[in-house]
Amino acid sequence: MDMNTKQLKKNAFRVTKHRGITASRIRVPGGHLDAKFLSMIQNIAETYGNGTVHITSRQGFEVPGIAYQDMPKVNELLQPIIEGLDINQENPGEGYNASGTRNVTACIGNNVCPYGCYNTSAFAKRIEKAIFPNDLHFKIALTGCHNDCAKVRMHDFGIIGMTEPQYDKDRCVNCGACVKKCLKKSVNALETVNYKVERNHEKCIGCGECVLNCPTGAWTRSDKKYYRLTLLGRTGKKNPRQGENFVKWIDEESIVKIILNTYDYVTEYIAKDAPGGKEHIGYIVDRTGFEEFKKWALKDVEFPEEAEVEHTVYWNGIKYAP
């Protein structure tokens, strides 16, 4: 059968190497879902696919082996999954409305991990509600702490959890556990002065090692959630690179606003002849200059007073001659 492949991809199906056969991509914001949805995915794979399911690198599912003519039936079966994961949808029963913005990925966060500084799944779902559906090629990832298990620095937007350690000197017994752990496992931001601990705020990355290793509870996590936002890491054939720091001690509201502002920036400056209508944000920033991007990204953003914004950002990585 004839098929508009552009529309197929917009509906979150993949063009495969087998003629007339596609694969359904299933979004799972934050990589977390109720187990009941697994049987629904199994049903789609066994009824209309080839009986297998691929867990993607972006924490979603892909069901291969689906015939083009069965796409409407698959979309009907996807409906309770889409509704259950609370994903924005324009036409219920017709599947997804876009595939350009990739699934928002996240580590397990503080629901399980003792190192996690916040609920990564909850924040991933908040971002998902703000940005989807959209056909622009954005990649966003969240990690609970600076261990960066989610490799967020390889994404357009990397979000790293931070905590501002709270110190109760009256509970401190000067055992030195926090100072030793900060030296060995973090950035050496603590030192002992007159039998009490002092924290170098400029150096501290908010990882929470002091909190985890204090035997008396002298160190605790801040009630307020903070993050480090990194920009424009990427993989791919051409000039891969890691994301660089943009804002330290930033809040959720400001992160979401910067991401939404970047959609406006990309809409304005994306190359009209970009292959498949997609262009990595980093290439656009390389073309327009960082200052132009920054002007768009920070429009109407109100940072908390603790936030530290980089005035300029430079990226390093593999360079191929043009």
C-alpha positions, 0 to 999 in steps of 0.5 A: 500500500502507498504510505505518506512516510512523513505522516507515518513518522509524525504519528510516532511510527518508524520507517523500517528496512522492510517494505510495508512494515513499521514499528510503533514508538511508545512514549514513557516520560521519565521511564516510569510506568505502572506494570499494568501497561506492560500487558497492553504493550504485549498484546499489541506486539503479539496481535499486530507486531512480530511478538517482540518489544524493543526497550529504546535507549530513551526509555520508551518501547518500540513494537516492530513488525506492524503492517501499515494497514494495521496502524489504526488498530494499533493506535486504538490499542495505544489509547489506554496507555496514552491516557494512563501516562497522561500524555497530551493528545489532540485526537483520541484514538489516533495515537500520538500527534508528533514524534520530533521531541523525543521521550524525556528520560530520567534516572530512578531519582529519590523515589529509590536511590539514596543519592537522588536529590529530587523526584526525577519522574515527576519533573520529567512528566511536568516537562512532558506536559509542557512540551508535547506534542511538538515536531522539533528535534529536542532531547531532554534528560534528567538525573537525580545527582551529579553521578549522572547515571542518565548521561544528561550531558549528551542531551540538548538539555541536561538537568542535574539535581542539587541540594543546598546542604543545611548545617547544624553546628550544634549537632556536629561532633567534628568526626570529619566524615563529611570532609573526607567523603567530599574530598574522595567522592566529590569536589573538596568543598568542605574543610574543618575550621576551629573544630567545625565544618565550613562549606565553600558555596562557590565550589559546592555542587550540591551532591549531598554526600555530606548529608549521606555520610554524617552520622549525627544528622548535622547535615540535611538536605534543603527543602527547596529543590535546585538543579544544574542546567547543562546545554547542547550536548549531542551524539551523531556522526558530525561533531559530537560533544558534551553539554556545558554548564549554563545555570547552577542553583536553578529552579524547576519553573525557570528550566521549563521556561528556558526550554519553551523559549528555546522552541521559539528560538528554533522555530525562528532560526532552524535551517529551512533545508534541514534534512527531514525538517530536523536540526540539532539545536547546537548547530543552530546556536553555532550559526546564530551565536550564543548571545542570540540564543541566550537572548531568546532562552532567558526571555521573561525568566525570573531566576531564584536569587541563588541562581548562577548564570554563565555569561558565555558558553563554549563547547569542545568535542570532536571536530570534522573538517567541512 
